[in-house]
Amino acid sequence: MIGNDLKIVGQGLKIIGRGLLQIDGEIEGDVQAAEVVVGEKGKVTGMVAGQKVIVGGTVSGVVCGQTVGLQASLTSRAIFTTCHLSSSRAPCLRAAAAGHPMRRP
């Protein structure tokens, strides 16, 4: 778990785990685990990858997962790559193109 009082920064940083990684703090770098949860107060600048990814906080980068869940507290500017997308609020999302962020109307 990356607690809300922790900030991890590093050039070329990659955090790799085999199980569940809960992010409630801030990471500037790439994150990969079997299951990644970016909590409501979590922030990742970089790639987030896993078999299952749940985003409730902020991700600036790419989210890649077999299954991706979006929570109502989502404030991400990311490109999502997934086979299965689920949402707690069923937001309408417009795909990011030419550098424009995804938005919730």
C-alpha positions in Angstrom: 0.0 0.0 0.0 1.2 3.5 -0.9 -0.3 5.6 1.9 -1.8 9.1 1.4 1.2 10.7 3.2 3.7 9.2 0.8 5.0 10.6 -2.5 7.3 8.5 -4.7 9.3 10.3 -7.5 12.0 8.9 -9.7 13.3 9.2 -13.3 12.4 6.0 -15.0 10.7 4.7 -11.9 8.8 1.4 -12.1 6.9 -0.2 -9.2 6.1 -3.9 -9.9 4.1 -6.1 -7.6 2.7 -9.6 -7.9 -0.5 -9.1 -5.8 -2.7 -6.2 -4.9 -1.2 -2.7 -4.9 -3.4 0.0 -3.3 -2.3 3.6 -4.1 -3.6 6.3 -1.8 -0.5 8.5 -2.1 1.3 10.0 -5.2 3.6 8.2 -7.6 5.5 9.7 -10.6 6.4 6.6 -12.5 4.9 3.4 -13.9 3.0 0.9 -11.7 2.3 -2.7 -12.5 0.7 -5.5 -10.4 -1.8 -8.2 -10.7 -4.4 -5.9 -9.3 -3.9 -2.1 -9.0 -6.3 0.2 -7.1 -5.8 3.9 -7.4 -7.8 5.2 -4.4 -9.8 8.4 -4.2 -6.8 10.3 -3.0 -4.3 8.4 -5.1 -2.4 10.0 -7.9 -0.2 8.4 -10.6 1.6 10.2 -13.3 2.7 7.4 -15.7 1.4 4.0 -16.8 -0.9 1.9 -14.6 -1.1 -1.8 -15.7 -2.6 -4.9 -14.2 -5.0 -7.8 -14.8 -7.5 -5.7 -12.9 -7.2 -2.0 -12.5 -9.7 0.2 -10.5 -9.3 4.0 -10.7 -11.0 6.2 -8.2 -8.3 8.9 -8.1 -6.2 10.6 -10.6 -4.1 9.0 -13.4 -2.2 11.1 -15.9 -1.0 8.7 -18.5 -2.1 5.2 -19.7 -4.3 2.7 -17.9 -4.0 -0.8 -19.2 -5.9 -3.8 -17.8 -7.8 -6.9 -18.7 -10.6 -5.4 -16.6 -10.8 -1.7 -15.7 -13.2 -0.3 -13.2 -13.9 3.5 -12.9 -15.2 4.9 -9.6 -17.4 8.0 -9.3 -14.4 9.9 -7.7 -12.4 9.5 -10.9 -10.5 12.6 -12.1 -8.1 11.1 -14.6 -6.6 12.3 -17.8 -5.7 9.0 -19.2 -6.0 6.7 -22.2 -7.7 3.5 -21.1 -6.9 0.2 -22.8 -9.1 -2.7 -21.7 -11.2 -5.7 -22.7 -13.9 -5.0 -20.0 -14.9 -1.6 -18.6 -17.1 -1.1 -15.6 -18.2 2.1 -13.9 -19.9 2.9 -10.6 -21.6 5.9 -12.2 -21.7 4.8 -15.8 -20.1 8.0 -17.0 -20.2 8.9 -20.7 -16.6 9.0 -21.8 -15.2 10.6 -25.0 -12.0 8.9 -26.2 -8.8 10.8 -26.0 -7.5 11.9 -29.4 -4.8 14.2 -30.5 -3.7 14.9 -26.9 -7.2 15.9 -25.7 -8.0 14.4 -22.2 -11.0 12.1 -21.6 -13.9 13.9 -20.0 -17.0 13.1 -18.1 -19.9 15.4 -19.1 
